[in-house]
Amino acid sequence: MAGHDTRAARRYAGALFNTAQRQDKLDAVVKDLDSVLALMDQTPLLRKMWESPEVPTGRKRDIIGDILGQSVDGLTLSFLRLLVDKRREDILDAVRVEIHQLADEARHLVRAEAVFALAPTPEEQKELIRSLEQRTGENVELTVHVDPDILGGVVVRMHDTIIDGSVRGTLERLREQLLQEA
């Protein structure tokens, strides 16, 4: 996606986010965008219609209303129609990504991914979340993966930060030190 499209997506997402927060509909709108895009993934014909420049704007607005009118919030529907009117259907996926980030920031939520060598106990997961929350001052939502290749310990990814507490990482750092000293 070009930089210009990213800027447009940011601008549209920002406007939608601010309106949704003012109307206390942020959760609904985030959920709606997820549902709409999931529906488009499951219904290639709907996605094709959404992206097609051949379908007239008015017809597209009607179709969107007929298909989604009952299942999404009025604000979401207005937003989708705005994208149609402005011929910016192409940025819907990017808007969803942006609105998720804005919603996470508003909720002081950080999404972290932890890779363990062995499946952690619920207590170990809670302990890791507590420790990450103290470290970041934010609420942490943790996704857990298991990968025996790290040998032991845990590797955590948050935003652009990687915390490598794995046995393999420790062994590799030790090797680096030994090579430097040799």
Wavefront OBJ file of the C-alpha trace (Angstrom):
o trace
v 0.000 0.000 0.000
v 1.376 3.406 -0.996
v 2.245 6.053 1.578
v -0.556 8.274 0.239
v -3.128 5.558 0.961
v -1.727 5.075 4.464
v -2.130 8.805 5.165
v -5.702 8.718 3.857
v -6.491 5.641 5.965
v -5.042 7.383 9.036
v -7.105 10.498 8.398
v -10.361 8.577 7.888
v -9.667 6.260 10.845
v -8.896 9.262 13.058
v -12.193 10.938 12.142
v -14.142 7.717 12.687
v -12.342 7.084 15.992
v -13.106 10.583 17.332
v -16.779 10.369 16.352
v -17.116 6.839 17.761
v -15.550 7.923 21.064
v -17.815 10.973 21.321
v -20.875 8.785 20.697
v -19.548 6.036 22.996
v -19.608 3.546 20.106
v -15.916 2.685 19.763
v -16.266 -1.000 20.715
v -19.234 -1.410 18.354
v -17.436 0.235 15.426
v -14.238 -1.806 15.907
v -16.306 -5.006 16.062
v -18.347 -3.934 13.017
v -15.264 -3.297 10.868
v -13.896 -6.727 11.835
v -17.239 -8.357 10.932
v -17.615 -6.484 7.641
v -14.113 -7.440 6.496
v -14.601 -11.045 7.639
v -17.845 -11.128 5.625
v -16.007 -9.764 2.577
v -13.327 -12.450 2.975
v -16.010 -15.152 3.143
v -18.073 -13.637 0.315
v -15.803 -12.854 -2.647
v -18.795 -11.470 -4.572
v -19.390 -8.835 -1.877
v -15.717 -7.822 -1.909
v -15.769 -7.650 -5.711
v -18.830 -5.380 -5.634
v -17.227 -3.211 -2.904
v -14.011 -2.750 -4.886
v -15.583 -2.441 -8.351
v -15.446 1.027 -9.930
v -18.173 -0.140 -12.383
v -20.900 -0.378 -9.709
v -22.510 3.082 -9.453
v -22.122 4.846 -6.088
v -25.869 4.981 -5.390
v -26.305 1.286 -6.159
v -23.326 0.428 -3.942
v -24.769 2.498 -1.056
v -28.091 0.615 -1.411
v -26.417 -2.816 -1.494
v -24.300 -2.003 1.583
v -27.437 -0.799 3.384
v -29.428 -3.903 2.409
v -26.703 -6.350 3.394
v -25.301 -4.647 6.501
v -28.021 -2.227 7.643
v -29.453 -4.551 10.295
v -26.172 -5.945 11.582
v -23.901 -2.912 12.019
v -24.159 0.304 14.014
v -25.534 3.342 12.177
v -22.187 5.086 12.546
v -20.370 2.186 10.843
v -22.894 2.191 8.015
v -22.516 5.966 7.544
v -18.748 5.533 7.453
v -18.923 2.777 4.810
v -21.213 4.974 2.726
v -18.781 7.884 3.123
v -15.973 5.698 1.734
v -18.230 4.810 -1.202
v -19.114 8.486 -1.818
v -15.446 9.497 -1.708
v -14.439 6.492 -3.852
v -12.041 5.345 -1.090
v -13.258 1.744 -0.783
v -9.617 0.679 -1.243
v -8.575 1.913 2.229
v -11.110 -0.054 4.299
v -8.591 -2.745 5.341
v -6.029 -0.093 6.322
v -8.682 1.889 8.242
v -9.457 -1.228 10.271
v -5.782 -1.644 11.213
v -5.540 2.042 12.194
v -8.746 2.029 14.253
v -7.541 -1.047 16.172
v -4.311 0.792 17.064
v -6.189 3.933 18.134
v -8.632 1.862 20.210
v -5.743 -0.001 21.885
v -4.046 3.293 22.768
v -7.301 4.694 24.159
v -7.694 1.604 26.346
v -3.997 1.704 27.322
v -3.731 -1.760 25.857
v -0.529 -3.355 24.611
v -0.708 -6.602 22.661
v 2.187 -8.901 23.437
v 3.172 -12.239 21.995
v 5.071 -14.760 24.126
v 6.887 -17.809 22.809
v 7.546 -20.501 25.419
v 9.598 -23.687 25.012
v 6.886 -25.568 26.933
v 3.215 -24.664 27.353
v 3.026 -22.302 30.362
v 0.682 -22.861 33.300
v -2.098 -20.281 33.759
v -0.122 -19.010 36.782
v 3.053 -18.503 34.659
v 0.986 -16.605 32.074
v -0.548 -14.372 34.771
v 2.900 -13.730 36.250
v 4.302 -12.731 32.846
v 1.338 -10.399 32.196
v 1.805 -8.807 35.647
v 5.492 -8.274 34.983
v 4.875 -6.777 31.512
v 2.147 -4.492 32.874
v 4.527 -3.192 35.555
v 7.206 -2.657 32.935
v 4.941 -0.802 30.454
v 2.365 0.816 32.747
v -0.274 -0.419 30.278
v -2.809 -3.253 30.190
v -1.286 -6.237 28.428
v -3.159 -8.717 26.234
v -0.998 -11.796 25.775
v -1.009 -14.328 22.944
v 0.967 -17.487 23.729
v 2.834 -19.755 21.292
v 4.928 -22.837 22.033
v 8.205 -23.450 20.181
v 10.573 -26.162 21.539
v 13.426 -24.671 19.427
v 13.999 -21.921 22.003
v 15.006 -24.728 24.444
v 13.628 -23.018 27.581
v 12.517 -19.673 28.988
v 10.421 -17.224 27.002
v 10.690 -14.710 24.144
v 8.271 -11.756 24.285
v 7.398 -9.371 21.433
v 5.581 -6.095 22.140
v 5.328 -3.285 19.593
v 8.890 -3.101 18.257
v 10.470 -4.583 21.383
v 11.738 -8.149 21.691
v 12.656 -9.448 25.136
v 14.663 -12.632 24.681
v 14.703 -14.625 27.900
v 15.157 -17.950 26.137
v 17.893 -20.465 26.929
v 18.888 -20.426 23.255
v 19.189 -16.606 23.309
v 21.302 -16.771 26.462
v 23.588 -19.407 24.918
v 23.979 -17.322 21.744
v 24.859 -14.187 23.754
v 27.385 -16.204 25.757
v 28.909 -17.512 22.517
v 29.178 -13.941 21.157
v 30.991 -12.841 24.336
v 33.399 -15.782 24.173
v 34.172 -15.063 20.513
v 34.835 -11.382 21.272
v 37.182 -12.252 24.142
v 39.074 -14.897 22.149
l 1 2 3 4 5 6 7 8 9 10 11 12 13 14 15 16 17 18 19 20 21 22 23 24 25 26 27 28 29 30 31 32 33 34 35 36 37 38 39 40 41 42 43 44 45 46 47 48 49 50 51 52 53 54 55 56 57 58 59 60 61 62 63 64 65 66 67 68 69 70 71 72 73 74 75 76 77 78 79 80 81 82 83 84 85 86 87 88 89 90 91 92 93 94 95 96 97 98 99 100 101 102 103 104 105 106 107 108 109 110 111 112 113 114 115 116 117 118 119 120 121 122 123 124 125 126 127 128 129 130 131 132 133 134 135 136 137 138 139 140 141 142 143 144 145 146 147 148 149 150 151 152 153 154 155 156 157 158 159 160 161 162 163 164 165 166 167 168 169 170 171 172 173 174 175 176 177 178 179 180 181 182
